[in-house]
Amino acid sequence: MRVFGLIGRSLSHSFSQAYFTRKFARLGLDDCRYELFELASAHELPALLARQPHLAGLNVTIPYKEQIWPYLTEVAPSAARVGAVNVLEVRADGRLIGHNT
């Protein structure tokens, strides 16, 4: 099972979980699920990654778009240009790559 999700604070308003759950079903991606991960601070990211060994990627929302930079292994040019990360790619080898779409 590959796990994707959204990190941020106060995510009750987010439509992301419903959107991606429907999208995965429509595409026949039965091995994927999408969850909401509310973090009280960006410092909780390493613990989240440790608890979720099948995590493959995260969308990042406020207030963590800049705050997760210290945890990144790499920053894609798209994120470097704007100084913010809204997609976190979690590689099987443990690398964390920040993107901005």
N, C-alpha and C positions, 0 to 999 in steps of 0.2 A: 504494500500500500504506500503510495506517495502522498505526502501531506503538504498542502499549500495553505496559506492563510494570510491574515491581515494583522499587523501589530500597530498599536496606537493606544490612546487613552479615550475612554468613554465611547465605545464602539456600538452601543445599542442602536444608534441611528443608521448603521451601515447596512447597505443592501448587498454587499460583496458576497457573503456566504450563500445567499439564495441565488444570486446571479451565477456564480461559478459552479454551484451544485447542479443547476439546470444545464449549464454549458457542458460540464463533464458528462452528464447523462446523454445529452444530445449527440456528443462526439463519441459515445461508446467508451469513455475512459473510466471503466469500472474500478480501476486500481488507484483512483485519485479521489481525495476528499479535501474540502476547504473549510477551515475553522477560523474563528475570531480569537485572537490572543490579546487580551487587554493587559498592558504592562503599566505598572505604577511609575516606572522609570526605565530608561534605556539600559541601565545597569542590570536589568533582569534578562536581557537577551541571551547571555551565555547559559543561564539556567534553563531557559526555554529550549534552547538548542540541545542541551543535555537530556531534557525530558522527552524530546520529540526526535528520536533517532531517524525517523523516516521523512523528516522535513526536507522538502526539495526547493521551496521558494516562499518568499513572503512579499506581500505588498506592504508598504510602509506609509503611514499617515501621520499627521501632526500629533504630537510635537516631536516626533523622532526622526524626521527626514534629514536633519543635520546631526542629531545627537548620536546616531549609530556609527558615525564615521570611525571612531577609535576601534571599533570591533571588526572593521572590514580588512580583508586580506588584499583586495584589489578594488580599484575604483575605475569603472568604465569611463571612456571619454564623455559619454552623454551626461553622466553625473558630475564629472569634474567641471564641465562647461557651466553648469548652473549652480553648482555647490550644494546639491541636495540629492538624496537617494529616495526613490519611491518604489523600487523593486530590489529585493535582496535575493540573489541567487545563492543557494546553499549546495555546494558541490559534495559529492560522495567522499572526497578526500579531506573534507573539513574546511575548504576555502570558502570565504564569504565574499561575494562580488557584488558591489553596489552599482545599480543602473538607474537611469532616469528616462522614462518613456515619454 
